[in-house]
């Protein structure tokens, strides 16, 4: 996977091997872009941007993984000054090593896929960039493995070919997907139902706060002999309700009713309690979906202890125990 980093020391490229089932996978897909089978933008917006539980889970895991110390080894010998460490520590002019790795792990947790572009001079990569998963498309080859990647922004597409001499320009990281040959499964997608219920319950509670934090009701006018309010009276009453009795700052304020007006509550407290219970029950599965990402800890005892300390301070045990 990291052959382009290994070649910073001039190691030979590994032997090319092919799976016997690869051509079956590529039978109907060779040379054509395979689109991501889900809406990554929707997962990112509804999960990471709008749900505090998912946001906290992704941040905790990505930040902990990004701050884990890295160790380079050649065989069993540790090489502190390995060029790969310097490259990962300063991958490109716009990002430091921690910011780069945090973005990479964030992509992996939200989309189930992460892409690294290696900008090389000859056989040695000089810069690394994390590319957005929603813009990348896999182009399978005849052997079933990706022969290229298409990166599209707007109407412009750049094709990264993997086998045109030198090192492949794209490193594709995926989480396990049981029914997809090319893309990983997003942890947020597995929790999509709980996520939707949690967001819907949050919107419900916000609506209750906007409407005086109580279930809605009806203001009924029982005029003499079935008389109705005039248009002017109706608009005045409606405006008074919106200005003086709705919203959080007016919660609990008594309602002064004129002759013929009566307040009928339409919903019971059971509805509010059920919604709160649904929100709570859907909070617990969410932190368990962005599962643990592997931390590469050093074998040196002192550095290993430091690694475990950093990881434990931000690791998903907290996300499973705490709720937003």
Secondary structure, DSSP 8 states (H G I E B T S, - for coil): --HHHHGGGT---------TTHHHHHTTTTTSEE--SS-HHHHIIIIIIT-HHHHHHHHHHHHHHHTS----EETTEE-TT-HHHHHHHT-BTTB-HHHHHHHHHHHHHHHSEEEEEEEEETTEEEEEEEE-GGGEEEEE-TTSSEEEEEEEETTEEEEEESSSSSS-SEEEEE---TT-SS----HHHHTHHHHHHHHHHHHHHHHHHHTTTS--EEEEE--GGG----HHHHHHHHHHHHHHTSSGGGTT------TTEEEEE-S-HHHHHHHHHHHHHHHHHHHHHS--------SSHHHHHHHHHHHHHHSTHHHHH---
